[in-house]
Amino acid sequence: MENTDAIAAMLDSIGHLIAKEADAKLDRILLYARVEEGALAPSLFEDHANFIQYVSPSLSRDYDVLFDLWRQQSGVHWGEIEYLLHSGSFDVRFVYPDEIDPDEDTFVRRDRVVQRYFGDKPIVYPPWDDELPSFDL
């Protein structure tokens, strides 16, 4: 990583973003995101007593800060970020492409990462919207 002041400001901005998106009264909230040039897949998870709640991120918010952070690094860029907001503080782990099994299903990997932080509790996702349009190719 390069400019440490800029990076610190971006990491702080990510924490504020997470707090706006999820229930900031909770002790632990995880942002797990995959980032690559032109593609961003953020996911938020709240740690509750008996379950883990998925929170659908509002892409109208400024998640581009993740791209900005990703671009700060020279050389090989990380491919995933695990950002745990807890008790007014945060821990960040950057995961590099050589640490990611390309054969592992993305959703299986995401659930495994979430449960590493919050334990083996069920992850509750919102119901699927059957009203979404479908198209034939």
N, C-alpha and C positions, 0 to 999 in steps of 0.2 A: 504494500500500500504506500501511497505517496504522501500527500499533504495531510498531516495528522490533524490540524485544526479543522480543515474542511471535512475530514472523515468524522471527527467527533461531532460536528454540527449536524451531519447527515444522520448519524446514529441516534442523536438526540431527537431529531425530527421524526425518525421512524418510531421511536417510543411514544411520542405525542400522537402520531397517526394511529398506532395500535390502541391507545387509550380512548381515542374518539370512536373507533370502530367497535370495540368490544366493551364489556362491562368493566369499567376502570376500577370498580370497587372490589373486584376479585383480586386475590393475591397473585395468581399466576396466569399469564396469557402468552401463548406462543404464536409467533409469526414464522411460518415455514414457507419459503419461496424458492422457486426455481427461476434462474435468470440466465438468459443468453441474449446475444445480439438480436434485437427485434422481438423478443418473446419474454413475457413475464407471467408467472403463475403463482400469485400469493394465496395463502390459506391461513386463516386465523383459528385458534383453538383456545377455549376457556377451560380451566381446570375447576371442576365442581367436585363436591364430596364423593359422589358415587358414579359420576360419568364425566366425559369430556364432551364439550359442546363445540361443534363446528360453527363458525360465524362467517357467513359469506361476505367477503370484502367488497366494499363499494368501489368499483373501479372509477367512479367519478372523483374519488379522492386522489391525492397526489402520490401514487405509488411509484411515479417516475424517479423518486429519490433513490429507489433501489437500483435503477439503471445508473444514476449518477454515482452512487457508491461503487457499483461494479466497474464502472469506467475509470475509477481512481487508481485501479491496480494496473501496474505494468506487467508484461509477461503473460503467464497463464492466468486467466481469470477464474475465480471460483464459480461454481455452477449452482450452488444452493446456499441459502442463508437460513440459519436457525437463530431466531432472536427471541429470547425469553424475557418478558417484562415481569418483574416480581418485586413486590414491596417497595415500589418507587425507584427501583434500580433495574439494570438489565445485564444479561450475559449474551454474547454473540459468538456463534461458531460459523465459520466459513467452510464449506465443503467443496473440495476441488474435484474436477472431472475424474481423476484417477482413483478417487475414493468412492465413486458411484458405479454400481454394477449396471451396465447398459442393458442387461437381460432382465433385470428386476422391473416388474410392473410399477409405474410411477405412483399409483394409488396405494399399492401395498407398501412401497417404500415410505410414503408420506405417513401412513398409519403407524408403521413401525417406529419412525422418528418421534411422532407425537407420543406414543406409549412409552418410549424411552424417557421422556420428560415427565409424564404424568402417571405412569403406571399402567397396569393391565386392566383398565376400566373400559367399558364400552364407549365408543365414539358415536355421538348422536349427530346425524346429518339431517338437514331439513328434507321433507318429502319431495320426491321428484315431481316436477310440474308436467303433467301429461298434456297440458294445453300448448306446449311448445310446438311450433310448426315443424313438419317433417317434409323432406324433399326426396324425390327419386332421382338418382343420377343416371 
